[in-house]
Structures are given as structure tokens and as C-alpha cells.
């Protein structure tokens, strides 16, 4: 996210109106709903997590214990259990 100087892109009347609510502060203007992107769609972050989670589930199905998976993937046992449950639900849907 980059900052834009309001006086360079907005009409003076609009800047003055905004200043009645926020004077000299930073404000965040969210994207329009139709322009929003899901987390991880711009980078490979989502794909990497999906791959990791499917690997965790595969290892679990191969008989590796939750505590061992937690150590292997540097996650808590609760996180491993949550991932296993999510992956199981994905497989049940298919």
C-alpha cells in the first residue's frame, strides 16, 4: 500500500470536507468490494500454505503422530489438529 497526497489527487473542496473530520491524520480508504483480492492471490503464500497443509495431512495418514508433525512443521499440536480436520473435510467434499 502506498500513500498519496490528498491535495495532489482530490479536489480542494473534498480535501476541506475531509479535514472537518480528520485533520492532519492518516486515514485508510478500503478497496471497493469488487476490486478486493483474496489473501495470497498476488503472491504464492496461499499456494505454499495449501501445499504444506496437504503434506501435513498426507503425513498424518501415513501414521505420523500429531506431536511429531508439530515438531516437523514448527507448529503447535492444536494447529496440526486444526489442519488435519480442515484437510479431512476437503477430502470428504470431493
N, C-alpha and C positions, 0 to 999 in steps of 0.2 A: 504494500500500500504506500502510495506517495502522497505528499502534501501538496496542495495547490493554494496559491494565494488568492483569497476570495476576490480581492479588488481587480485581479487580472482576468477572472473568468465570469464574474457575476455582475449584473447591472448595479450601479451605485445605490439605487432605491432598495434593492433586495439586500445588499450589504447593510444598509442603515436599519432595515427592518430586523434583520438577524441580530444586529448589535443591541436592539432593545431587549433581547432575551439572553444573549451570550456576548459579552463584550471583552475581547482580548483573550478568549479561551479557545482551546481546540474542541471541535465537535466532529463526530463521526456521522457521515451520511451513508446509510446502508445501500447496498445494491437493490435494484428492483428485483422482485421475486423471479421474474422470467430470465434475469441475467445471472442468477446465482449458480454456482457450480458446487457440486458435492465435494466434500473433503477428499483430497488425494487424487482428484482427476487431472490436475495440472502437473503434478509430479508423479513419481512412481510409488509414493508412500502407501497408497491403498493396495496396490498390487503386491508390494513386499509384505504387508501385514497379512493379506489373504493367503499368500504362499506360506508364510510362517505358521499361520493357524492351521492350514491343511496339513502341514508337516507334523505339527503337534498332534493332530487327530490321528494321522497315519501311525505315528509312533505309539500312541495310546492303544490303537487297535492291534499293534504288534506285541502288546503286552508290557510296554514300559510303564512303570508306576508314576503316579502324579508327582510325587516328591522328586523323583529323578528328572522328570520333564521340567519341573520348576527350576532345578539347578542348571539343566542343559540350556534352557532358553532365558535364564535370568529373570524369571517371573515368579510371582507368589503362587502357592498351591491353589489359592482361590481363583486367581486369574486363569490358571491352566484348566481348572474345573469349568469355569465360565466358557472358555474357548471350546472345550470338548462338547459341552452342551449345545453351543451355537452350531458347531460343525455337524453334530449329530442331527440337529433339526434341519439343516440344509440337505443332508443326505436323505432324510425321511420325506422331504418335499419332492425330491426328484423322482 
